[in-house]
Amino acid sequence: MAGFAAALTACGSGSAEDAAPPRGPDSPVVVASYDFTENQILAEVYAEGIRRAGFPVTVQHGTGTREVVQPALQQGLFDVVVDYLGTAVRFVDPAVPPTGRAPEQLHADLAAALGERGVTVLAAAAAEDQNGFAVLTRVAEERGLTRLSDLADSAPGLVFGGPPECPQRPLCLPGLVEVYGLRFAEVRSMSSRAATVEALIAGEIDVGLLETTDGRLATAPLTLLADDRGLQPPENVVPLVRTAVLQARGEELRNALDTVSARLTTAQLVELNRAVEIRGLTVAEAAARWWAAG
């Protein structure tokens, strides 16, 4: 990871073409994932699609948050990143509010913004994963909590748990303040989604951020609160690819990735997460089962 950070720093502010390491026509397509399990699964799923199209592939897992991975993609350190539509739009163009807009509009905005940075936005999948906010089911039943707005009165006495970047993410804590007026007594940084679940069950936190496709929601005594004021935008899974790589590899690479997106559903994404988080498969094993089921 230190070597990657050094490489990213060395790239400076040059263009993607200037920053990209030299690669021959037979060099592997480099697929990178964010630092959470679901995205690592998706990286493996899409990487296998690329392999099946006849291209060599290298997968680099857990390379960092969006603040690290997105610039690295634009600078040519990676070739493919699987992202989420609304969050990606908010990241690349903070002036464009993604909430309340159709996926097609968000896709067009993302394509326009990243096209100028040497990145092509391919077709989005039907599969969608939004930020979700969970509480213990017992607490939800006792207090009549079904919606995020139900937390308005009790939030000042509650402890919130989420990823380290949550206080800076508009769709996380800042959004909860702006849209719902939720100001918690304490905010704790969680090292992983598994740690968030454990902290909720142990009573160390009262509200925790979990993805809506988290496989643990099927077995843990947790309830997702409805986003009744529409803070979260559409979050369809969408591959981002360096334009230079698409041009070099031809339509075969685009078709390979589009084929995966055309098949991937939200229910399948939940099952992929469940296979890793509950059944203990590796991300590569879960991806292989997805392909075998097709």
TAGISUL-V108648 format. One record per residue. N is the residue number from 0. RES is the residue in three letters. PHI is phi as a letter, one per 30 degrees, with the letter a starting at -180 (* if undefined). PSI is psi in whole degrees, 0 to 359 (NA if undefined). OMEGA is omega in degrees with one decimal (999 if undefined). Layout:
# TAGISUL-V108648
N,RES,PHI,PSI,OMEGA  N,RES,PHI,PSI,OMEGA
This chain:
# TAGISUL-V108648
0,MET,*,324,179.1  1,ALA,d,322,178.3  2,GLY,d,321,177.4  3,PHE,d,315,-179.6  4,ALA,d,320,178.9  5,ALA,d,320,178.7  6,ALA,d,319,179.3  7,LEU,d,317,178.3  8,THR,d,319,-178.0  9,ALA,d,334,-179.7  10,CYS,d,334,178.7  11,GLY,i,218,-176.9  12,SER,c,21,-179.7  13,GLY,d,173,179.8  14,SER,d,167,179.1  15,ALA,d,320,-178.6  16,GLU,d,321,178.6  17,ASP,d,324,-173.4  18,ALA,d,334,-172.8  19,ALA,d,133,176.3  20,PRO,d,148,-179.2  21,PRO,d,133,179.5  22,ARG,b,142,177.1  23,GLY,d,175,-177.6  24,PRO,d,339,-179.7  25,ASP,c,10,179.5  26,SER,d,149,179.5  27,PRO,d,149,168.7  28,VAL,d,124,-174.8  29,VAL,c,115,178.0  30,VAL,c,127,-179.8  31,ALA,c,151,177.5  32,SER,b,158,172.7  33,TYR,d,178,-171.6  34,ASP,c,43,171.7  35,PHE,b,156,-165.5  36,THR,e,312,-176.1  37,GLU,e,317,-178.6  38,ASN,d,329,176.0  39,GLN,d,322,175.1  40,ILE,d,313,-179.3  41,LEU,d,321,177.9  42,ALA,e,319,179.2  43,GLU,d,321,180.0  44,VAL,d,311,-179.0  45,TYR,d,325,178.5  46,ALA,d,321,178.3  47,GLU,d,325,175.2  48,GLY,d,322,177.7  49,ILE,d,318,178.3  50,ARG,d,317,-178.0  51,ARG,d,342,175.3  52,ALA,d,0,174.7  53,GLY,j,11,-179.4  54,PHE,c,141,172.1  55,PRO,d,146,-174.8  56,VAL,b,141,168.9  57,THR,b,133,178.4  58,VAL,c,127,177.0  59,GLN,c,113,-172.2  60,HIS,c,149,171.2  61,GLY,h,39,-174.5  62,THR,d,352,176.0  63,GLY,k,188,176.9  64,THR,d,177,179.5  65,ARG,d,327,179.8  66,GLU,d,335,178.6  67,VAL,c,313,-170.2  68,VAL,d,319,-178.3  69,GLN,d,310,176.9  70,PRO,d,324,179.8  71,ALA,d,322,175.6  72,LEU,d,313,-179.2  73,GLN,d,330,-179.3  74,GLN,d,359,173.7  75,GLY,j,11,177.9  76,LEU,d,336,173.9  77,PHE,b,165,179.1  78,ASP,c,327,-175.8  79,VAL,b,134,171.7  80,VAL,b,135,176.8  81,VAL,c,120,-173.7  82,ASP,c,188,-178.9  83,TYR,b,130,-162.5  84,LEU,e,299,-174.2  85,GLY,d,316,179.5  86,THR,d,320,179.2  87,ALA,d,319,177.7  88,VAL,d,314,-178.8  89,ARG,d,326,-178.4  90,PHE,d,313,-174.7  91,VAL,d,336,-179.9  92,ASP,b,82,-176.8  93,PRO,e,341,-179.1  94,ALA,d,346,-178.9  95,VAL,c,107,178.9  96,PRO,d,120,-176.4  97,PRO,d,342,-175.6  98,THR,d,139,177.0  99,GLY,i,15,-179.5  100,ARG,c,150,-178.1  101,ALA,d,152,178.1  102,PRO,e,323,-179.0  103,GLU,d,322,178.0  104,GLN,d,317,179.1  105,LEU,d,320,179.4  106,HIS,d,317,179.5  107,ALA,d,318,179.0  108,ASP,d,317,-179.6  109,LEU,d,318,179.3  110,ALA,d,319,179.8  111,ALA,d,317,-177.2  112,ALA,d,316,-176.6  113,LEU,d,336,178.4  114,GLY,e,326,178.1  115,GLU,d,349,-177.2  116,ARG,c,16,175.7  117,GLY,i,22,-178.9  118,VAL,b,134,178.6  119,THR,c,135,178.0  120,VAL,c,116,-179.0  121,LEU,d,182,-178.4  122,ALA,d,140,179.0  123,ALA,d,153,176.3  124,ALA,d,163,171.3  125,ALA,d,333,-179.7  126,ALA,e,135,-175.6  127,GLU,b,140,177.8  128,ASP,b,114,-180.0  129,GLN,c,163,167.8  130,ASN,d,134,175.4  131,GLY,b,154,-178.3  132,PHE,b,121,-169.9  133,ALA,c,152,172.3  134,VAL,b,164,173.9  135,LEU,d,137,179.6  136,THR,e,320,178.8  137,ARG,e,317,179.7  138,VAL,d,319,178.8  139,ALA,e,318,-178.7  140,GLU,d,319,-178.7  141,GLU,d,323,-174.4  142,ARG,c,0,-179.5  143,GLY,i,39,-178.3  144,LEU,c,118,174.7  145,THR,b,337,-175.8  146,ARG,b,157,176.0  147,LEU,d,325,-179.3  148,SER,d,342,177.8  149,ASP,d,346,-178.8  150,LEU,d,356,-171.7  151,ALA,e,315,-176.3  152,ASP,d,326,-173.6  153,SER,c,345,-175.2  154,ALA,e,319,-178.8  155,PRO,d,346,178.4  156,GLY,c,9,-175.2  157,LEU,c,156,176.2  158,VAL,c,129,-179.6  159,PHE,c,141,176.1  160,GLY,b,134,179.5  161,GLY,a,179,-179.3  162,PRO,d,159,-175.8  163,PRO,e,329,-176.7  164,GLU,d,354,-174.7  165,CYS,e,319,-179.3  166,PRO,d,342,179.9  167,GLN,c,350,-175.4  168,ARG,d,123,-177.3  169,PRO,e,332,-178.3  170,LEU,c,6,177.1  171,CYS,c,240,-174.5  172,LEU,e,313,178.5  173,PRO,e,323,178.4  174,GLY,d,322,177.7  175,LEU,d,326,177.0  176,VAL,d,312,-174.1  177,GLU,d,316,-173.5  178,VAL,d,324,-174.4  179,TYR,c,350,-178.1  180,GLY,i,27,-175.7  181,LEU,c,111,175.9  182,ARG,c,110,-173.4  183,PHE,d,156,179.8  184,ALA,d,325,-177.9  185,GLU,a,147,176.2  186,VAL,b,124,-179.9  187,ARG,c,139,179.5  188,SER,d,127,179.7  189,MET,c,135,-176.5  190,SER,d,339,-178.6  191,SER,a,170,176.3  192,ARG,d,326,176.7  193,ALA,d,319,178.0  194,ALA,d,326,177.6  195,THR,d,315,178.4  196,VAL,d,314,-179.3  197,GLU,d,319,-179.7  198,ALA,d,324,176.7  199,LEU,d,313,-177.9  200,ILE,d,324,-179.6  201,ALA,d,352,-179.0  202,GLY,i,16,179.5  203,GLU,d,332,173.3  204,ILE,b,159,-178.4  205,ASP,c,327,179.7  206,VAL,b,135,-178.8  207,GLY,b,147,176.4  208,LEU,d,126,173.1  209,LEU,b,149,175.3  210,GLU,d,150,-179.8  211,THR,d,345,178.3  212,THR,c,12,-178.1  213,ASP,d,124,-177.5  214,GLY,d,336,-178.6  215,ARG,d,342,179.9  216,LEU,d,340,-179.9  217,ALA,d,339,-174.9  218,THR,b,331,-179.0  219,ALA,d,150,-179.0  220,PRO,d,61,-175.1  221,LEU,b,152,177.7  222,THR,b,129,173.6  223,LEU,d,132,177.2  224,LEU,d,136,-177.9  225,ALA,d,139,176.7  226,ASP,d,74,-168.7  227,ASP,d,347,177.1  228,ARG,c,11,171.5  229,GLY,i,42,176.1  230,LEU,d,318,-173.7  231,GLN,d,131,177.8  232,PRO,d,175,171.3  233,PRO,e,135,-176.4  234,GLU,b,49,178.4  235,ASN,d,141,176.3  236,VAL,d,133,-176.6  237,VAL,b,126,178.4  238,PRO,d,136,174.1  239,LEU,c,130,-173.9  240,VAL,b,139,175.1  241,ARG,d,129,-177.3  242,THR,e,321,-179.8  243,ALA,d,325,179.2  244,VAL,d,318,176.8  245,LEU,d,318,180.0  246,GLN,d,323,-178.2  247,ALA,d,325,-174.6  248,ARG,c,345,177.7  249,GLY,i,186,-175.9  250,GLU,d,341,-179.8  251,GLU,d,320,-179.9  252,LEU,d,315,177.6  253,ARG,e,314,-178.0  254,ASN,d,323,-179.9  255,ALA,d,316,-179.8  256,LEU,d,320,178.2  257,ASP,d,326,179.1  258,THR,d,319,177.2  259,VAL,d,312,-177.8  260,SER,d,323,-178.5  261,ALA,d,337,-176.4  262,ARG,c,332,-168.7  263,LEU,d,126,179.5  264,THR,c,166,178.1  265,THR,d,319,179.1  266,ALA,d,320,177.8  267,GLN,d,324,179.4  268,LEU,d,319,175.5  269,VAL,d,316,-179.0  270,GLU,d,323,176.1  271,LEU,d,315,177.6  272,ASN,d,318,-179.2  273,ARG,d,321,-179.1  274,ALA,d,323,-178.9  275,VAL,d,312,-170.8  276,GLU,d,331,-176.2  277,ILE,c,315,-175.8  278,ARG,d,348,173.9  279,GLY,i,15,176.3  280,LEU,d,156,170.5  281,THR,d,164,179.6  282,VAL,d,325,178.9  283,ALA,d,321,178.3  284,GLU,d,319,178.6  285,ALA,d,318,178.4  286,ALA,d,319,179.6  287,ALA,d,321,177.8  288,ARG,d,323,177.8  289,TRP,d,316,179.9  290,TRP,d,321,-179.1  291,ALA,d,330,-179.2  292,ALA,d,345,-176.0  293,GLY,d,NA,999
